[in-house]
Amino acid sequence: MPIKIILILGLVALTLLCFTVLKSRLATRLFVLAQLCVGVVLVIFPDITNWIADLVDVGRGADLMLYLLILAVYAGALLILAKFRRLERQITELTRKIAIYEAEKKE
């Protein structure tokens, strides 16, 4: 039973951290809140993951959760990479504009 309490408190703490640090849009907040609800339900009723795993022909619920975690981490990494590339392009554009401005100012 203590692990369930630890997991639920961790989920709640991470959700609150996400809300305060990210200051995101309503859709993002609702998604995070939905993740919290699903996480709490799966912590309280772990047999649900076994039932879903049986539906999709995965051996155990824990294996299913691991596979889904791998997909989530991969998607997150791709989103971070895309954001990083956008920021690089914006910095390059800004640097060019500053260089042109400085060059015109010297003339």
C-alpha positions as CSV (number, residue, x, y, z in Angstrom):
1,M,0.0,0.0,0.0
2,P,2.8,2.6,0.7
3,I,4.0,2.5,-2.9
4,K,0.5,3.5,-4.1
5,I,0.5,6.5,-1.8
6,I,4.0,7.4,-3.0
7,L,3.0,7.1,-6.7
8,I,-0.2,9.1,-6.3
9,L,1.6,11.9,-4.3
10,G,4.3,11.9,-7.0
11,L,1.7,12.2,-9.8
12,V,0.0,15.1,-8.0
13,A,3.3,16.8,-7.3
14,L,4.4,16.6,-10.9
15,T,1.0,17.8,-12.1
16,L,1.2,20.9,-9.8
17,L,4.8,21.5,-10.9
18,C,3.7,21.3,-14.6
19,F,0.9,23.8,-13.9
20,T,3.1,26.3,-12.1
21,V,6.3,26.1,-14.1
22,L,5.0,25.7,-17.7
23,K,2.0,28.2,-17.4
24,S,0.6,26.4,-20.4
25,R,-2.6,26.8,-22.4
26,L,-5.9,25.3,-21.3
27,A,-5.6,22.3,-23.7
28,T,-2.2,21.4,-22.3
29,R,-3.5,21.7,-18.7
30,L,-6.5,19.5,-19.5
31,F,-4.2,16.9,-21.0
32,V,-1.9,16.9,-17.9
33,L,-5.0,16.7,-15.7
34,A,-6.2,13.8,-17.7
35,Q,-2.9,12.1,-17.3
36,L,-3.1,12.6,-13.6
37,C,-6.5,11.0,-13.5
38,V,-5.5,8.0,-15.6
39,G,-2.3,7.6,-13.6
40,V,-4.2,7.6,-10.2
41,V,-6.8,5.1,-11.5
42,L,-4.0,2.8,-12.8
43,V,-2.2,3.0,-9.5
44,I,-5.3,2.2,-7.5
45,F,-6.5,-0.5,-9.9
46,P,-3.4,-2.0,-11.5
47,D,-5.4,-5.0,-12.9
48,I,-6.8,-2.6,-15.5
49,T,-3.4,-2.5,-17.2
50,N,-3.3,-6.4,-17.3
51,W,-6.8,-6.4,-18.8
52,I,-5.8,-3.8,-21.5
53,A,-2.6,-5.8,-22.1
54,D,-4.6,-8.9,-22.7
55,L,-6.8,-7.0,-25.2
56,V,-3.7,-5.9,-27.3
57,D,-1.8,-9.3,-26.9
58,V,0.9,-8.1,-24.5
59,G,2.0,-10.4,-21.8
60,R,1.6,-8.2,-18.7
61,G,0.3,-4.8,-17.8
62,A,3.8,-3.7,-16.8
63,D,5.2,-4.6,-20.2
64,L,2.4,-2.6,-21.8
65,M,3.2,0.4,-19.7
66,L,6.9,0.1,-20.6
67,Y,6.0,0.0,-24.3
68,L,3.8,3.1,-24.0
69,L,6.5,4.9,-22.0
70,I,9.0,4.2,-24.8
71,L,6.6,5.7,-27.3
72,A,6.0,8.7,-25.1
73,V,9.7,9.3,-24.6
74,Y,10.4,9.0,-28.3
75,A,7.5,11.5,-29.1
76,G,8.8,13.9,-26.5
77,A,12.3,13.7,-27.8
78,L,11.0,14.5,-31.3
79,L,9.0,17.5,-30.1
80,I,12.0,18.8,-28.2
81,L,14.2,18.4,-31.3
82,A,11.7,20.2,-33.4
83,K,11.5,23.1,-30.9
84,F,15.3,23.2,-30.8
85,R,15.5,23.5,-34.5
86,R,12.9,26.2,-34.6
87,L,14.9,28.2,-32.0
88,E,18.1,27.7,-34.0
89,R,16.4,29.1,-37.1
90,Q,15.0,32.1,-35.1
91,I,18.4,32.9,-33.7
92,T,20.0,32.7,-37.1
93,E,17.4,35.1,-38.5
94,L,17.8,37.5,-35.6
95,T,21.6,37.4,-35.9
96,R,21.4,38.2,-39.6
97,K,19.0,41.1,-39.0
98,I,21.3,42.5,-36.3
99,A,24.3,42.2,-38.6
100,I,22.5,44.0,-41.4
101,Y,21.4,46.7,-39.0
102,E,24.9,47.2,-37.6
103,A,26.4,47.3,-41.1
104,E,23.8,49.9,-42.3
105,K,24.4,51.9,-39.1
106,K,28.1,52.2,-39.8
107,E,27.5,53.6,-43.4
